C-alpha cells in the first residue's frame, strides 16, 4: 500500500499474490527466489460492503414578490436542502452529499420618484444580491470520514476555520442604472444640444468564490455607456407643387 488512499473515489478492488519467476524480465529483484511453486493461504479480513445509506433528506424553497407602490418591485427568495436529498429520478448514489442554503434578493426601483415630477428625471435602478453556501457531509481533506466526526476534537474556533476552508461559497452583487434620462417637459422646442437627448447607463457587479481547492476567486466588473439620440421633425419638400398640371393631377 502506497500513499494515503481513501475509498471515496474507489470503483474496483482487486487483491492478488504474485510469485515472480526466478529469472527473466519478471524476476523478483528484492529476494533470492528458488523458483519453486508455493502453497499459501491468504485471509482478507474486515473488507465488507453493506447496503446503500438510504437515509432521507429534505429541501425547502420560498419566494416573496411585492410591489412598492409606484416606486418599483422587490423579490426575495431562499432555499435550503440537506444531504440525501434528491429528485425521484436520482439513484441513491446520486443524491446530494452537502447541506446547501442560500438567498436571492432583487429590486427594480424608479429612483426618479424622489425628485419633483416637474423635473422629468428618470433613474431606473436594479439592485441584486445572491449568496449560496454548500457545507460538505464528508471532510474534503479526508473523504472517508464525515465532517462532524473529523472535527469533533477541534475547538470551536478551529472548527469555524475548518468549515470556512471546507465549504463552497459564492456571493454575487450587482447595481445597474439603465437609461437614466430627462424626459422633455413644457413643450419646449427641440434642439441638438438638449440634455433630453442624452441617456446614461452604468452597471457594477462583483463575485466572490472560494472552496477547498480555491482560496479566493474574486471578480469586479464596471460597465458604462452614454447615448445621444435626436429625432428632428421631418420637413416636407414639394418642388413640383406649383406646377398646375401636376397640381391638378394630384388633386
N, C-alpha and C positions, 0 to 999 in steps of 0.2 A: 504494500500500500504506500503510495507516494503522495506528498502534498497534504492538503486539508480538504478532503472531499466532503460533499453533502448530498443528500438524497433528493433535494428539491427538484433537480432537473434530470434525475435518473429515469431512463426508459427501459433499459435491459441490464440484467445481471448475469454474468457467466463466471462460473467457478471451475477451474481445471488444474490438473497437475501434469507437469512435463518431466519426462525422463530423457534429457538430451543424449544424442549419440556420443560415443566415445571420441570419434574423430570426425572431421569434416566441418562444413560451414556451421552446423547446428551443435557443435561440440560444446560441452559445458566449460566455460572459461574460468569458473570460480573454484572448482574442486576436482580432485582426481576421480575419474569415473572408471569403474571396472567394466563397463559396457554390458553388464548383465541386466536381465529384466528384474523388476521388483514387484512385490506384492504388498500393498499398503491398504489401510482402512482409514478413511477421512470422514470426520464429523464436521458438519456445518451447523452451528448452534445459534439459536435465537435470531434466525432470519425469517421473519414472518410478514405476510401481507394480509391484513384483515380487510373488511369491507370498507366502502367509502364512508367518509364522515358525512352523515346525512342530516346534520343539524340545519334548522331553517333560519333564514334571515328575513328581514323586513325592510321596507322602504316607504318613504312618505315625501310628497311634494305639496307645495302650496303656492298660490299666486293671488295677489290682490291688485286690481286695477281701479284707479279712482280718477275722477275729473275734478280739477281745482278751479271750479267756476270757469271764467274766460281766460284764466292765466295759463292753463295747459293740462297735461296729464301726468300721472305718476304710476309706475308699475313696480311692485316688489314681489320677488319670487324666492323660495327657499327649497332645499332638497336635503334629504338625509337617507342613508342606506347603510346596512351592516353586512359583515361577512356572511357568506352562504346565500345572499340574495341573488336571484336570477330569474329571468323570464321563463315561461313554460317550455319554450323550445330549447333551452340550455340544458346541456348534460350536467351531471353532478360535478364533474371535474372542471366545468367551465364557469361555475358560479363565482361570484365575487369573493375576493380574499382581502378586502380592505373595508375600512369604515370611511365612508365618503359623506361630506356635507359641504354646503355652500350657499351663497346668497347672491342674487342679482337685483340691482336697483337701476331703474332708468326713468328719466323725467324729460319731457318735452315742454318747455316753458316759453312764453312770449314776454320777454323782459321789457319790451316797449310799453307794456301796460302800466309800468311805474312812472312813465313820463306823461306829460299833458297830451291829451288826444289831439289837440291842435298842432302839435309838433310833427305828426305824421311819421315818427321814427318807429321802425320795426326791427326788433332784435330777437329773432328766433334762436333759442339755446337748447342744446341737448346735453344732458349730464348722464353718464353711465358709470356704474361700479359693479365689479364682479369679483368674487373670491371663492375659490374651490380648494378644499383640503382633503387629502387622502392619507389616512393612517393605516399602515400595513398590519395585517394579522400576524404575520411571521416577521421575525427580525431580518431585515435585508442583509445584515452583515453576518448572520448565522441562520440561513434559511430553513434549517430543520427544526428550529425552536420558535415557539410563539413569542411575540414581542413582550407580552406581560411576564412570561417566565424568564426571558433573557435579561430583563431589567429589574427583577424582583429584589435583588440585593443592593441596588443602587439607591443613593439618597434622592430626595425629591428634586434637588437642583440638577443632579446628574441625569435623572430620568427626563426632566424637561429638556435638557440639552440633547440627549439621545433621541428624543422624539422629534425635535426640530431637524436633526440630521436624517432621520429615517423617513419622514413624511414627504409627500409630494405636494407642493404649494404653488398655486397660481393666482395672481391678482392682476386685474385689468382695470384701468381707469381711463375715462375719456371725457373731453369737454369740447363741444362743437358750437360755433356760431356760423350759421349758414344764411347767406343772402341778407346780411344786415344792410338796411337801406332807409331812405327817407321818401315816403310817398309824397306825390305832388298835391299840394293843398292851395286853396284860394283862387284857383283858376288862372294862375299867372301864365304868361306867355313862355313857351318852352324855348330854352337856349342851350347851345352846345355845352357850356360850362356849368350848367346847373348841377348841384350836388345830388339831385334826384336821379341823375343818370348813372351814378356810381352804386356798386354793390360789393360789399366786403364779406369774405368768408375766411374762417380760421378754425383749425382743429388741432387738438392736443390729445395724445394718447400715450400711455405707458404700460408696460407689462413687467411683472416681477415673477420669476420662476426659480425654484430650487428643488432638488430631490437628493437621494442618497448618492447619486453619481455626479451631480452638478451643484457646486457651491452657490453659484448665482448666475442667472441669465436674464439680464435686465435690458429693456428696450424703451427708448423715448422717441416719439415722433412728433414733429411740428409741420403743419402744412398751412399755407395761406394763399389767397388769391384776391385780386381786385379786378372787377369787371366794369366796363363802361359801355352803356347802350344808349342810343339816341334814335328815335323814330320820328323824323320830321313829318309835318303834314304834307301830303302829296300836292303838287302844283299841276293843275290841268293846263295842257298846251293844246290849242286848237288852231293850227296855222291856216287851215282851209275853211274856217268857219265863215269868213266874209265873202267867199265866192258864191254868187247867187245860185248857180246851177247845183253845186254840191249842197248848199244850204237847203234848197227846195227838196232835193232827193232825200236828204236826211230827215226833213220834216215830214 
